[in-house]
Amino acid sequence: MNQSASEAHARSIEQQLLEQIKRFFKLFGLVTGVWLIGYLGFSVTWLVVAVLAYIITSYIKEQRKVRTKAFQALARDERQFLANVENLPSWVFFPDVERAEWLNSIIKQAWPFVKDYAVLIIEKQIMPGVRDNLPGVIQDLRFSRLDLGDIAPRFGGVKVYTGDNTRRSEIVMDMDLIYYGDAKIEMKTKGIKAGIKSIELRGILRVVISPLIPRIPIAACVTVTFLSVPYLNFDLTDLGNILDLPGLRQMLVKVVSDQISAQLVVPNRLLVPLAGDVDLTAMKWILPQGVLRFKVVEARDLKRSDVGLIRSGKSDPYAIVTVGSQKYTTKAIANSLNPVWNAAFEAAVDVRQGQLLDIELFDEDAGSKDDELGSAKVDLGSVAREGVLDTWLKLDDVDTGSVRLRMSWANLMDTALFQAPSTRGSGGGEFSRAFLYVGVDCCRSLPTVKCGQEPSALVEISVTGGGGGSGSSSTDAQRTATFEDSPNPIFEAPFHFFVSEPSIASVQLTVLHRGRRRLGQVQIPLRFLLQEANMQLHRAWDLNTDSGTQSQIVLFLALRAIVEGQYEAPAEIPVKTIPAAEAAEPAQAEAQDEPEAANTISTNSDSDGVRQRKNAPAAAPAAAPAAATAAAPSQQGRVQLTIRYSQPRQCLVVVCHQADLPIATVATDDSSLDPYAKLYIKSDSRGAVSSKKQKTKTMKATRNPVYDESFEFSLPESDLSSSSLCVALMKQCGKLIGGKNHQIGLASIALADLEQNAATVWYDLKTAAGMAGDE
C-alpha cells in the first residue's frame, strides 16, 4: 500500500515538473521573440500582429475543444444532451424520421469489429487517393497508428421509404449518421510525425437492401452511399499543428473530403454481398434515375460584403451548386447586389427521393477567404414530380437575399432518339442529347514498370468528338482511385458524361501508373452502343500498350437518350441466380471472369479459355405491373418477354427472359425436359413466316428456364400492323429418340398493338396443332 502511494506521489511530482518546464520554455520563447523584434529594428506592428494571431488561434482551438467535447457527450449519452436545442437530432423536428436507439445499441456493441472493417476501407480505398493529391515531397505518407477510438457512430434518425417511392423488391432507408469520435491517427513521412484526432463526420447515409429474395438471408446485397458530401472536420497533432492555420488546414480537410466523395458519395457506392449465388451485376452498375437541367438565373438584395473606406459597399457574388458529388460554379459578377448569371448546367441524379440540390453564394475576395452570402436547398423529388420548376429561394443564415433557379427534369430512355437537333430544355440553354454511363470494372495483365515492379494503376476517362452541351460540366477527364501494386486492379467505379453527338463521339480510356506513366489506352466509338438492343455493353477491350503485353480493360458502357418529362418509376431489377458451380468458386476467380454483353455479344477473343457469363438485361423503362405479375401460368405454361420497336434502325428488339412450364405440359419427368425458345415473325396477311427463325440456348433438365437473351428482327414500320411475333417453347430430343423436337406451346403477339415504350410481360402459351414442329 505504501509502495503504491509513493509511486503515485512520484508520478505527480514528475507531472508538475514537466508542466513547469513547458511554462518556462513558453515564457522564454515569448520574451526572446519580443527582444528580437526590438533588436532587429522591426516595427511594433509585427508584435501586435503576432499577439493577435496567438489570441485568435487560441480562441479557435478552445472553441473547437468545447464543441468536440459536447458532441462526444452526445455520442455517449443523448438524453443528457437534449437540453442543447440547437443540436437536437433530426427525429425531433421531422415526424417521418424515427428514433433508432435499438440500432445505436447494436452498433455500440459491434463497434470494435466494425471499426476494423472501416480501417481496411481507409487504408485500401481512401488513403491512396489522398496521397495522389498531396504535394510530391510528402506522397510517401503512411499510417503508423490508425485507431478509430471507443466512441461508436450514432444515427440521429432513420427514415424508411415505402409505397410508390421504392421498388417492391427493395428496402430504402435514409440514416442521419453522426460521428464525433475519439480517434487517434498518426502518420509519418520523411521522418516527420503528424497526427489527427477528434474526427467529426456527419451526413445522410442512404442504405438500400436489394434485391429481396425468397430465402435466407432474404436480401442479396446491401449498398451504402452518402446522398451529399458529408461534413468533415478534425484536429491535428504533433508537427501537424504547423498546418493548423485556417488556409492550410482547410486545404487538407478538402483533400480528405474529396476522397470520401470519390468513394462513398453518389454515384459511388459501397456494395456488401449477402447471397453468394445471385448475380449482382445489376446492383453494381445502377444507372441514374434521371437528369436535372437547371439554370442559376439571378439573385437579388444580397448582403453587402465589401464594406470599407475604398470599397463601394457591394459584393462580387458567384454561386456553387452541389448535387451529390457533382459541383458546378458560376462566374463572379463584380460589384453587384443583384447579379444576373443565366448559367445553365445539367446533372445526373442517381437518387431523386431524399436528395437535395444545395446552392451556396459567396463573395469573391482575391487573396483572402471568400465570404459567405447565404445558401438554399431544393428537394429534387419535387422537381421530378412537377417536371418544370421556376422559383425564388430565400437564402438561409443571412438577413437578406434570395436566388432564382429554373429547373426541369429529364428521363433516361434506352431508345436511340438522337436524330433531332440539340434540344433546348425548359430551363433554357442548349443541353446534351445523350447520357453516357461508364463503369470501369477492372484491368487484366497490365505490364510491369521499371525493374519488374508491379504497377499502381488508375484509369483516366474522357469523351472526345461529341462532348456535352453548353450546360454540361462533365466533359472533362475523370479518374479512378489508384489501385496499389497489382497487374490486375479492380476499380468498380462509375462515371457520368453528357454527349451531344453520340454518333460521332468516342470514349477514351488511358491506364496510368501513379497518374503519370501510360500503361495502355483504348478508344471506343459510341456508335457501337447505338447498334446494341438496349444500348449497353459489358465486355473486355484490348489495350494498346507500348510493351506489347496482352492487357485488357473490362467496362460497362450504357448510352441513354435524355427526354424531358415527369419522373417515371423504375422497373424491378431482375434477379439472376448464378449456377452452383459458379457460385462456389473463390471471389477472386469470379472477378476475373470474362463478362459478356446482355445481348450475347462475345469478347475480343474466345481462345484464352476464360469462361463467359451473361448479364441480366436492363430493366424496362416502364414495365406493365399487371401483366408482369400474373398469378399463374396457363396449362401449357408461359414465357416472359420484353418487346420494343426501334424506329431509327427499323427493327424489332425482343428480350426473352424466362419461361414457366407446369408439370402438365409434357408427360415426362424433369430430367428429360430440355427446353429452348424459338422466335420468328409471321405475316398475318400472307400467313407465312417472314423472318429467319432464331432460338435461345437449351437449358438442361428444368421447367423454369432462364434465358435472358436478346434478338433483333429487321421489320419495316409499315409491316408492324400486319405482323405477329411467334415464340415457340420447344423440348429438345436427342437424335436416337427420333430426331424431331417437340413443341411445348406457342405464344403469338400481334405487333399492331405494340406500345411505344418497352414492357416486360408474361405471355401464355397455347397448344399448336400436331404438338410437333421443326427445329
Disulfide bonds with the S-S distance in Angstrom:
none
